[in-house]
Amino acid sequence: MSGACCAPTPGGDRKNPEPPAVRPHASERDRAQGLRAMLRIPGGTYLMGGDDADAFPEDGEGPVRAVRLSPFLIDATAVTNRQFAAFVRGSGYRTDAERHGWSFVFYALVHPGARHLVRDTVQQAPWWLAVEGACWQAPYGPGSSWTELANHPVVHVSWRDASAYAAWAGKRLPTEAEWEMAARGGLERARFPWGDELLPRGQHRCNIWQGRFPQVNTGEDGYLGTAPVKTYRPNNLGLYNTSGNVWEWCSDWWSTTWHAAERPETRRNPAGPPSGEAKVIRGGSYLCHESYCNRYRVAARTSNTPDSSTGHTGFRCAADLPRAGR
């Protein structure tokens, strides 16, 4: 097992067969209803990337660059446990964590009844425990249940699981450029989706770690783990929780250099490099803290392998605009 503090990866501990094909799609009615509920993001040019003084140069956050996007749709919130449960009921899908039998849980959140099911820790980040039976249905390990967190973001979903859900729902994962444009909420080069202050007028605007990581979380923002998807105020475009709460999968393969050169494919509807070993995740999570991982900034980025699942990674969907006449 390996990986950085933000995104542990199973390494060689999981074999990687392709997940089973998703059986029937959501009904046409449900698909249409889902598309109508999405936010329309107008096309245009925006400044992508950042040059924050406390950024991680090795992550490739820069350069700040003008990127032009076509209009698109995106969900206001991350996909919830309730929504994912409907997908599982309708498709019979089993996630990577379920098929492999374990997933990563933050040590302080492991259910008491699952402590004997810890099979390993991540050497570089010992607060991550590999817990047998942990999955989207039992986010803290056996003994916990998604039903108590129905309006929270689904977690323990790999990139492959997120892609399967999106296809079933008639949607897709957002590109990294789409995700960042929507997350910025129309603010140019702001540090956060709401501006440059972490606590404007002393108010918490996102679910991150308070206290001393990883020993003490004071929970001043109201949550020790995930928060419901509509917690805190949305940004100016109507998106909730694009800083903190859970990391969100994007469609792009990860690279720290592909986007640097000014070429048509990096500046007009960029979709990332053609191949890679890891996928982009954005937004940070409830475990981010300025002392070690301030990647809840809107320009911040990191990655994980497509089969990885953790208790702090989820996703939201995007979609192309419906064709005229449909």
C-alpha positions in Angstrom: 0.0 0.0 0.0 1.3 3.4 -0.9 0.2 7.0 -1.6 0.4 10.5 -0.3 -1.5 11.8 2.7 -4.3 13.1 0.5 -5.0 10.0 -1.6 -3.7 6.6 -0.5 -3.6 4.0 -3.2 -3.8 0.2 -2.8 -0.7 -0.4 -4.8 -0.3 -4.1 -5.5 -2.8 -5.1 -2.9 -5.6 -5.1 -5.4 -5.8 -6.9 -8.7 -7.4 -4.8 -11.3 -10.0 -6.6 -13.4 -12.4 -4.3 -15.2 -15.6 -3.8 -13.2 -18.7 -5.6 -14.5 -20.7 -3.9 -17.2 -23.5 -1.8 -15.8 -26.9 -3.4 -16.5 -29.9 -1.3 -17.5 -29.6 2.4 -17.6 -31.8 4.7 -15.5 -35.2 5.2 -17.1 -35.5 7.9 -19.7 -37.7 9.8 -17.3 -35.2 9.6 -14.5 -32.4 10.6 -16.9 -34.3 13.6 -18.2 -35.2 14.6 -14.7 -31.6 14.4 -13.6 -30.4 16.5 -16.5 -33.0 19.2 -15.8 -31.8 19.4 -12.2 -28.2 20.2 -13.3 -26.7 23.7 -13.4 -26.0 25.3 -16.8 -22.5 26.7 -16.9 -22.1 29.3 -19.6 -19.2 28.9 -22.0 -16.4 31.4 -22.2 -12.8 32.0 -21.2 -11.5 31.9 -17.6 -8.2 31.8 -15.9 -7.3 28.3 -14.8 -4.6 27.3 -12.3 -2.9 29.2 -9.6 0.3 30.6 -8.3 -0.5 30.7 -4.5 2.6 31.2 -2.4 1.7 28.1 -0.4 0.9 25.9 -3.4 2.6 22.6 -4.1 4.8 23.1 -7.2 5.1 19.4 -7.7 1.3 19.2 -8.2 1.4 21.3 -11.4 -1.1 23.9 -10.2 0.3 26.5 -12.6 0.8 28.1 -14.9 -2.2 30.5 -14.7 -3.6 30.3 -18.2 -6.6 31.4 -20.2 -8.8 28.4 -21.0 -11.9 28.5 -23.2 -14.8 26.1 -22.6 -18.0 25.4 -24.3 -21.2 25.5 -22.2 -21.9 22.4 -20.1 -24.0 21.1 -17.3 -22.8 20.1 -13.8 -24.5 18.8 -10.7 -24.9 21.3 -7.9 -23.8 18.7 -5.3 -21.7 15.6 -5.1 -23.6 12.4 -5.6 -25.2 11.3 -2.4 -25.5 7.9 -0.7 -29.2 7.9 -1.5 -28.6 8.5 -5.2 -25.8 5.9 -5.4 -28.1 3.4 -3.7 -30.7 3.9 -6.4 -28.0 3.2 -9.0 -27.0 0.0 -7.3 -30.6 -1.2 -7.0 -31.3 -0.4 -10.6 -28.1 -1.8 -12.1 -26.8 -4.5 -9.8 -23.4 -2.8 -9.8 -20.7 -3.8 -7.2 -18.0 -1.2 -6.5 -14.3 -1.9 -6.6 -14.2 -1.8 -2.7 -17.0 -4.4 -2.5 -15.4 -6.7 -5.0 -11.9 -6.5 -3.4 -13.3 -6.7 0.1 -11.8 -3.6 1.7 -11.2 0.2 1.5 -9.3 2.9 3.3 -10.9 4.6 6.4 -9.5 7.4 8.5 -8.3 5.9 11.8 -10.5 8.0 14.1 -13.7 7.2 12.2 -13.4 3.4 12.1 -16.6 1.9 13.7 -15.8 0.2 17.0 -17.2 -3.1 15.7 -14.7 -3.0 12.8 -11.5 -2.3 14.6 -10.5 -6.0 14.5 -10.9 -5.9 10.7 -8.0 -3.5 10.1 -5.7 -5.4 7.8 -2.9 -2.8 7.2 -1.9 0.9 7.4 -0.4 3.2 4.9 3.3 3.6 5.8 3.6 7.3 4.6 0.2 8.2 6.2 -0.5 5.9 9.1 -3.8 7.5 9.8 -5.2 5.6 6.8 -6.3 2.1 7.7 -7.3 -0.6 5.2 -10.5 -2.0 6.7 -12.1 -5.2 5.6 -15.7 -4.7 4.6 -15.5 -0.9 4.4 -17.4 0.2 1.3 -20.0 2.8 0.3 -22.6 0.9 2.2 -20.5 0.7 5.4 -18.4 3.9 5.2 -16.7 3.4 8.6 -16.5 -0.3 8.3 -18.9 -3.1 9.2 -21.4 -1.9 11.8 -21.8 1.5 10.1 -24.4 2.2 7.4 -25.0 4.6 4.6 -28.6 5.0 5.7 -27.5 7.2 8.5 -25.7 9.4 6.0 -28.3 9.4 3.2 -27.7 13.0 2.1 -23.9 12.9 2.6 -21.7 12.3 -0.4 -21.1 8.7 -1.3 -17.5 7.7 -0.6 -15.4 4.6 -1.1 -16.1 4.9 -4.8 -13.2 4.5 -7.3 -12.9 6.5 -10.5 -14.3 3.4 -12.3 -17.3 3.3 -10.0 -18.0 7.0 -10.5 -17.7 6.6 -14.3 -20.2 3.7 -14.2 -22.7 5.7 -12.2 -22.4 8.6 -14.5 -23.0 6.5 -17.6 -26.0 4.9 -16.0 -27.4 8.3 -15.2 -26.8 9.6 -18.8 -24.1 11.9 -17.6 -20.3 11.8 -17.4 -17.5 13.0 -15.1 -16.4 16.6 -15.5 -13.1 17.4 -17.1 -10.7 19.1 -14.7 -11.1 22.4 -16.6 -14.9 22.2 -16.3 -14.7 21.3 -12.6 -12.4 24.3 -11.8 -14.4 26.8 -13.9 -17.6 25.7 -12.1 -16.0 25.6 -8.7 -14.6 29.1 -9.1 -18.2 30.4 -9.3 -17.2 33.3 -11.6 -14.5 34.7 -9.4 -11.2 35.3 -11.1 -8.1 34.0 -9.4 -9.8 33.8 -6.0 -8.3 31.5 -3.5 -11.6 29.8 -2.5 -14.9 29.5 -4.3 -16.3 32.4 -2.2 -13.2 34.7 -2.2 -9.8 35.0 -0.6 -10.6 34.7 3.1 -11.0 31.2 4.6 -13.4 32.5 7.3 -15.3 35.5 5.9 -16.8 37.4 8.9 -15.8 34.5 11.0 -18.1 32.1 9.2 -17.1 28.6 8.1 -17.7 28.0 4.4 -16.3 24.5 4.0 -15.8 21.2 5.8 -12.1 20.8 6.6 -9.9 19.9 9.6 -9.7 22.2 12.6 -7.2 21.6 15.3 -3.9 19.6 15.1 -3.8 17.0 12.4 -4.1 14.1 12.7 -4.5 13.9 16.5 -7.2 16.5 17.3 -10.2 17.7 15.2 -12.2 20.3 17.2 -15.0 20.1 14.6 -15.6 23.8 14.7 -17.2 23.7 11.3 -19.8 21.3 12.6 -18.4 18.0 11.3 -15.7 15.4 12.0 -16.4 13.4 8.9 -18.5 14.1 5.8 -21.2 16.8 5.8 -24.5 16.7 4.0 -24.0 17.8 0.4 -25.9 21.1 0.8 -24.1 22.2 3.9 -22.7 25.8 3.7 -23.6 28.4 1.1 -23.2 27.6 -2.6 -20.9 29.6 -4.8 -22.2 32.2 -7.3 -23.0 29.5 -9.8 -24.9 27.4 -7.4 -22.4 24.7 -6.6 -22.1 23.4 -3.1 -18.9 22.2 -1.3 -16.3 22.5 -4.0 -13.8 23.1 -1.2 -13.5 20.4 1.4 -15.9 17.7 2.4 -14.8 15.1 -0.2 -12.3 14.9 -3.0 -14.1 14.7 -6.4 -13.0 12.6 -9.4 -12.5 14.3 -12.8 -12.3 12.5 -16.1 -8.7 13.6 -16.9 -5.6 11.5 -16.6 -3.1 13.1 -14.3 -0.1 15.0 -15.4 1.9 17.9 -13.8 3.3 19.1 -17.2 0.8 18.3 -20.0 -1.2 21.5 -19.6 1.8 23.9 -19.3 2.5 24.4 -23.0 0.2 26.7 -24.9 -1.4 24.5 -27.5 -5.0 24.2 -28.9 -5.6 21.0 -26.9 -4.6 22.6 -23.6 -6.4 25.9 -24.0 -9.7 25.0 -25.8 -11.9 22.4 -24.0 -8.9 20.6 -22.5 -9.6 17.0 -21.6 -6.1 16.1 -20.2 -3.5 13.8 -21.7 -4.5 10.7 -23.7 -3.2 8.3 -21.1 -1.7 7.9 -17.7 -1.5 5.9 -14.5 -3.7 8.1 -12.2 -6.8 10.3 -12.5 -7.3 13.8 -11.3 -9.1 14.6 -8.0 -10.1 18.1 -7.0 -11.5 20.1 -4.1 -9.9 18.7 -0.9 -11.7 17.0 1.9 -12.7 17.0 5.6 -9.2 15.9 6.4 -7.4 18.8 4.7 -5.5 21.2 7.1 -3.2 24.1 6.4 -0.4 22.5 8.3 0.1 19.7 5.8 -2.4 19.7 3.0 -4.1 22.9 2.1 -5.5 21.5 -1.1 -8.9 22.9 -0.4 -7.8 25.9 -2.4 -9.7 26.1 -5.7 -6.5 25.8 -7.8 -5.2 22.8 -5.9 -5.1 19.4 -7.4 -3.8 15.9 -6.8 -4.5 12.3 -8.1 -5.2 8.7 -7.4 -5.3 5.5 -9.3 -8.6 4.6 -11.1 -9.2 1.6 -8.8 -8.5 3.4 -5.5 -11.3 4.1 -3.0 -11.2 6.0 0.3 -13.5 7.4 2.9 -12.9 10.9 1.7 -13.4 10.7 -2.1 -16.6 11.0 -4.0 -17.7 12.7 -7.2 -20.2 14.9 -9.0 -21.4 14.5 -12.6 -21.3 16.8 -15.6 -23.1 16.5 -19.0 -23.1 18.1 -22.4 -25.9 20.4 -23.2 -28.9 18.5 -24.8 -29.1 18.9 -28.5 -31.7 21.3 -29.8 -35.0 19.6 -30.4 -34.4 16.8 -27.8 
